[in-house]
Amino acid sequence: MANILHKIKAYLYDNTLTKDNPNDFIARTASERSLSVKQICGAAASRGGADVSASAMEHATELFLKEMAYQLCDGFSVNTGYFTASTTIRGVFDSPSDTFNKDKHSIIFQFNQGEKLRAEISNIEVEILGVAEASAVILQVTDMKSGSVNDLLTPGRNLKIVGSKIKVAGDDSSVGIYFVDATTQARTQVDTSDIVTNNPSEVMVVIPALAAGTYNLEVVTQFSKNSAFLKEPRVALLDKLLTVE
């Protein structure tokens, strides 16, 4: 019998990704927050899971990650046991003599769980907290240029946002779609003319001219299934960071 060491809590949401069954749900973890390298090293040191100081572990980890990135950029694959990483080229080459073109090809780094991390799954208990309150939620985004899901952004190209009750509607000045710089918290709003599709379960936008960096995605809306707008705007926040390279 598995030794339960961890617990993940999750809520159920309408599954807007399937059309054949209107009554099914998907589970989404109730994540507390995203942890940084510094926070993880601090937790390991305080919990007794490290024989070095938190600062020493953080320094070593940053050196490892920097070197790993260097090797990935030279085309090597990485297998840490906990995850694998590799470099992938996206896009179609029209002929044997066609060369790499940044306008139609892209490079992405792919990460997948490794054997050591997979072995920990049996030690996790999942507690379903019931159906989430009827609020707006972003379930998934797809960068239409690269095909990347919940990861990359290509400025000037389309982003498909899938969720529930995310239609941009309302008369409050805050209503709209925002890319929030994860470092500076600067907010870039999508121009209303760049909202290509605007439905309750799917919104398509043109990604603004964002600088390289990482961003949170927010949809602020007063949409309601009833004819009247909600009195107060509600915010749907994607629980993944998006990257402009």
N, C-alpha and C positions, 0 to 999 in steps of 0.2 A: 504494500500500500504506500502511496506517495506521501512524503513528508511535507505537509503544507506549511510553507514559510512566508508566503506573500498573499495578498488579497487585492484584486482589482475590482472596483465598482464601476458599473455601467448603466446607462439609461437606454431605453428602446426608443427608436425614431421611425416614422413612416419610411418605408423603403421606396424612395422615388426613382430608384435606378431600374426597377422592374415594372413593366406595364401589365403583365398577364395576371398578377395577383395584387389587388388593391388593399388586401388586408394583412400583408406581411410587414415585418419590422426588421431593422438592423440595430445592432448594439454599438454604442459609442462610449468609450471609456470616459469616466468623469475625472479627467486629469487635473491634478492639483496645480501643477506648474511645470515649466520646462527647466531642467537643471543644467547649470554650466559646469565646465571642467572644475573650476574652483570649488563649487558647491559639492560635487561628487567626491573630490579629494578630501574636503573637510569632513564629509560624512564618514568616509572610510577611516580616517584617523580617529574621529571621536567614537566610532562604533567598535574600534578595536580590530578592524579588518586590514590594517596596514602596519608594517614595521618601520615606516619612515614617517616624517612629519608631513602634514598636508601640503606645505609649500614645496617640499622636495618632490612629492608625488606630482603636484601640479606642473612643476618645471619639467620633470621627466616626461610627463604625458604630452605637454606642448611640443617638446623636442621630437617625440615619436610621431605625433600627428603631422608635424611639419615635414618630416622625412617621408612619411607615408604619402603625403600629397605630392612630394617631389617625384617619388617613384611612380605613382599613378600617372603623372603628367608625362613620363617617359614610356608609358604603355604597359607597365608591369601590372599584374593582378596581385592582390593582397589577400591573405587568409590569416586572420588573427585567432581563429578558433571560435571567437564570439561573433564575428561577421566577416563576410568576404566583400571585396571591393574591386571594381574593374572599370576600365575606360571604354566607352561605347561611342561609335560614330553613327549619327542619325541622318537620314536623308537618302535620296535616290541618286545614283550616278547613271547618267544617260548613255554612256558608252565606255568601252575599256580604256579609252584615253582620257576620260573625264577626270579632272582634278578636284581637290577639295575646294569648295566655295562657301565662305561663311554666310552668304546670302541664302543658300538653300541647304546647307549642311550644318550640323552642330555636333559638339562634343559634350557628352554628359558622363557623370560618374554614377555608377549603380552600386548600391549596397544591399546585401541580403544577409539574413541571419545565418550564423554558423552552427556547428554541431554543439559547442559548449552552451550557447545561448538557448538552442532548441531543447537541450536536456533539462533546462530550468522550467520549461512549461508545465511539467507534471507537478511542480511545487507551487503552482499558482491556483488559488481559488477565485472564481468569478462570482460576484454578487450582483444580480440584476435588480436595480432599484425601481423597476416599473417603467411605464411609459413617461417620457419627458413631458414637462409642461408644454402646452401648445404655444411655443415661441419660435421665432425665426432661427434656422440653423443652416450652416454651410456644411455639406457632407464631403464635397470633392470639387477640385478645380483641375482643369486640363488646359495646358498651354498648347494651342492648336498648331503653332509653328513647329515645336520640337516633339510634341506628343507626350511631354512630361506631365505626370500626375502629382499634384501636391508638392511641387518642387521648384521648377524653373519658370521664369517669366521672360518673354520676349517683347520688349517695348515696341509699340507700333503694330503688334499683331493681336489676334483675338485670344481671349481667355473665356472658357466655358465654366460657369459656376453652377453647380448642382446642389440643391438643398430643399428646404421646406419653408414656405412662406417668406421667400426672399425677394419677391417682386418689389422693385423700387417705386414707392407710391407715398404720397402725403404732402402736406403743405408746410411742414416744419422746415426751417432753414438748414437743419442738420441732415436731412434725408439725402442719401446718395451712397455711392460706393467709394471706398477710400483704401489707398495703399499707405500704410503707416511704417515709416522707417524704424526698424527695430533698435537702432542705436540712438538716433536723435529725436525720435517720436514725431518728426515732421510728417504732416498729413497731405497726401496728394489725392485730390478728388477727381474721379472720372467725369469728364464733361458729359452732360446729358445727351448730347448728339452722338457720343461714342458708346451709348448703350444700344447694342444691335438687336438683342432679343431681351424681352422683359416679361417673364412669366413667373408664377408662384414657385415652381420647382426648378426652373432653369433660367439663368440670365447670362447673356453673352455680351462682353464688352471689349473695346479696344484698349489695350494696356497703354497707359500714358508713357511719356518719355522719361522713365525713371533712371536715376544714376545707378551704377553698380552697387550692390549691397543686399541686405535681407529685409523683408517686409512682412508685416501682418496685413491680412485682408479683412476689411469690415464692410458689411452691408447694413446701412441704417435705413429703416423703413417704418412706415405707419400702416403697411398693408394689412388688411383684414379680409377674411372670407365674406364678411358682411359688406354691404354697400358703403358704410361709413368708415372713415379712417380711424385708426386707434388714436386715443387722446394723446398718448406719449409715444415717441419713437422707440423702437426696440432695436438692439444691435445683435447681428449675427457675426461671430468672429471665427474664422478658420483656425483650427488648433494646430496648424503647421506653419512654419516660416517658409516664405517664398523667396527665391534668389534671382537677382539680376546679375549676370556675369559681366 
